[in-house]
Amino acid sequence: MTTVGSQSRFSTIKALITDLLCRRSRRKVAVADATNVVPADVEEPPKQDSVDAGFCGEPFADSGELLSSLSPLLFSMKLFGLYFHREDRRRRRTDDPESNPATTTTPTSSTALRVYATVVLILMWLNAIRFVSVFTERDHFSADLLLKIMLLTWFCLVAIFQTAYYYASHTGKLRKILLTLPVTRTCVRSVRRAVTLLSAVGWIITVVNVAVGTYFYFDSNRYDFVLTPFATHIDVPQDNMTVARVIAYMLYMLLFPGVFFSHSMNRVLVYIFCSQFKKLKRSFRRALDERGQFTGDLSLFRRRHQTLSRAVRKVDGFVKFGNVAGFICHIANIVLLIYSLIFQPESRNDFISAVTTLFWLAVNVNGLLFSASAGIVVNHAVRMTCFIIHTLIFN
């Protein structure tokens, strides 16, 4: 009996050990499988974000409403090569594997806009390189030299903005953020009003500058240096000066829309994130009772903050270049123009010179306000919301 009992206990222990080893092996396989999983696209929002239909009782707008609210501004940007939609062919094949390749080609309008934006981008950089030749050995320190330096920095700024939004359109980051970012319906209505106002202001500035440029290009030879290398390094007969002015005027027409519509889009993106971060802060304060204890769902606030922060990081990938370049160029131009007004009498001796200098000064001050406010407001909103979440977790 003792032998039989010992054998029975030994069999039981052996079975338990075998079962334990099997469980460990299954755990190792599960861990190995988890490590072999391909990480998700970092640009895709978390699944939980897509499940949430709203935030703190206020529903999110439907997909595409935010993008449609920006239609006036996006249409204006398309006209000047600042925006186009590049279809993701890889995603199209993944979503519809049985689609007919002959019928699922990239839309002609999208291809045409992409080609047009590429041509405009090349022209803007060639124009910036061309204007380097505006300086000659006859130049001396004067109001005209300062004006030439200011115009060169402006042409470079236009090319940088054109590059930034070409990158945003080519990678699809701008369109993807506008399509996938969950925002409230109140934000969409406010954005629509802001976009309408900014688009109207942008077109007014464009029309005014085209009209003013017509006079300077065709009715006066005082500023013929903008035709460089013609009239500076290459002598052009007077009969052919009209052709040279027309070519330079076509490039001039793209200068102000390229800057101010880009500034307007940056400002709209700032407004969207600022309003959503402010709503997050207000909702957080409402979730605190009189004793300062949090009574809401912490995970809901954390997910919302992470979603907005990820979107800000993606937008910053192309907005930061224009904002930094705009801030530096506008500051430099303002310093040059103020110095010219104070210490260079020829910049204010006659009506045309004074109006020209004051006009460029006002334009650069306006651009500086766009550039400075865009970075400061978003940084402040993110920092304040991070402070709230950090206080909630660690106190």
Residue pairs with C-beta under 8 A, 6 or more apart in sequence:
43 173
43 176
43 314
45 180
45 182
45 307
45 310
46 303
46 306
46 307
48 303
49 182
49 303
49 307
52 60
52 182
52 300
52 303
52 304
53 59
53 60
54 60
54 184
55 182
55 184
55 279
55 280
55 283
55 300
55 304
56 283
56 286
56 287
56 296
56 300
58 184
58 185
58 186
58 279
59 184
59 185
60 182
60 183
60 184
60 185
61 182
61 183
61 184
61 185
61 187
61 188
63 179
63 180
64 179
65 185
65 188
66 178
66 179
66 181
66 183
66 187
66 188
66 191
66 272
67 74
67 175
67 178
67 179
69 188
69 189
69 191
69 192
69 195
70 178
70 191
70 195
70 268
71 195
72 195
72 196
72 199
73 195
73 198
73 199
73 202
73 261
73 264
73 265
73 268
74 83
76 199
76 202
76 203
76 257
76 261
77 83
77 165
77 261
77 262
77 265
78 84
78 113
79 257
80 120
80 254
80 257
80 258
80 261
81 116
81 117
81 119
81 120
81 121
81 162
81 166
81 254
82 117
82 161
82 162
82 165
82 166
82 169
82 257
82 258
82 261
82 262
82 265
83 113
83 117
83 165
83 169
83 174
84 110
84 113
84 114
84 116
84 117
84 169
85 110
85 113
85 169
85 172
85 175
86 110
86 114
86 169
86 170
86 172
87 106
87 107
87 110
88 172
89 106
92 99
92 104
93 99
96 104
114 169
114 170
117 166
117 169
118 166
120 162
120 254
121 159
121 162
121 163
121 166
123 251
123 254
124 155
124 158
124 159
124 162
124 254
124 258
125 159
125 162
125 163
127 155
127 158
127 159
127 251
128 152
128 155
128 156
128 158
128 159
130 228
130 229
131 151
131 152
131 155
131 226
131 228
132 152
133 228
133 229
133 232
133 233
134 148
134 151
134 152
134 225
134 226
134 228
134 232
135 148
136 232
136 233
139 145
139 148
142 344
142 346
143 340
143 344
143 346
143 347
143 353
143 357
144 225
144 346
146 336
146 337
146 339
146 340
146 344
146 347
147 340
147 347
147 356
147 357
147 360
148 225
149 336
150 332
150 333
150 336
150 337
150 360
150 364
151 226
153 329
153 332
153 333
154 255
154 259
154 329
154 333
155 255
156 325
156 329
157 259
157 325
157 326
157 329
158 254
158 255
158 258
158 259
160 321
160 322
160 325
161 258
161 259
161 262
161 322
161 325
161 326
162 258
162 262
163 321
164 262
164 318
164 319
164 321
164 322
165 174
165 262
165 265
165 318
165 322
167 318
168 174
168 318
169 175
173 314
173 315
173 317
173 318
174 315
174 318
177 311
177 314
177 315
181 272
181 307
181 311
182 307
183 272
183 276
184 276
184 279
187 272
187 275
187 276
187 279
190 271
190 275
191 268
191 271
191 272
194 267
194 268
194 271
195 264
195 268
198 264
198 267
198 268
199 264
201 260
201 264
202 257
202 260
202 261
202 264
205 256
205 260
206 256
206 257
206 260
209 255
209 256
210 253
212 359
213 249
213 252
213 253
214 249
216 222
216 223
216 226
216 356
217 223
217 226
217 245
217 248
217 249
217 252
218 242
218 245
218 249
220 352
222 352
224 231
224 241
225 231
225 232
226 248
226 252
227 236
227 241
227 244
227 245
227 248
230 236
230 241
230 244
230 248
231 241
231 244
236 244
256 363
259 326
259 367
260 367
262 322
263 322
263 326
263 367
263 370
263 371
263 374
264 370
266 319
266 322
266 323
266 370
266 371
266 374
267 370
267 373
267 374
269 315
269 319
269 374
270 373
270 374
270 377
270 378
273 308
273 311
273 312
273 315
273 378
273 381
273 382
274 377
274 378
274 381
276 308
277 308
277 381
277 382
277 384
277 385
278 381
280 301
280 304
280 305
280 308
280 385
281 384
281 385
281 388
283 296
283 301
284 296
284 301
284 385
284 388
284 392
287 294
287 295
287 296
287 301
288 294
288 295
289 295
294 392
298 392
298 393
301 389
301 392
302 389
305 385
305 386
305 389
308 382
308 385
309 382
309 386
312 378
312 382
319 374
320 375
322 371
323 371
323 374
323 375
326 367
326 368
326 370
326 371
327 368
327 371
327 372
327 375
329 364
329 367
330 364
330 365
330 367
330 368
330 371
331 368
333 360
333 364
334 361
334 364
334 365
334 368
337 357
337 360
337 361
337 364
338 361
340 347
340 357
341 347
341 348
341 357
341 358
341 361
346 353
347 353
347 354
347 357
348 354
348 357
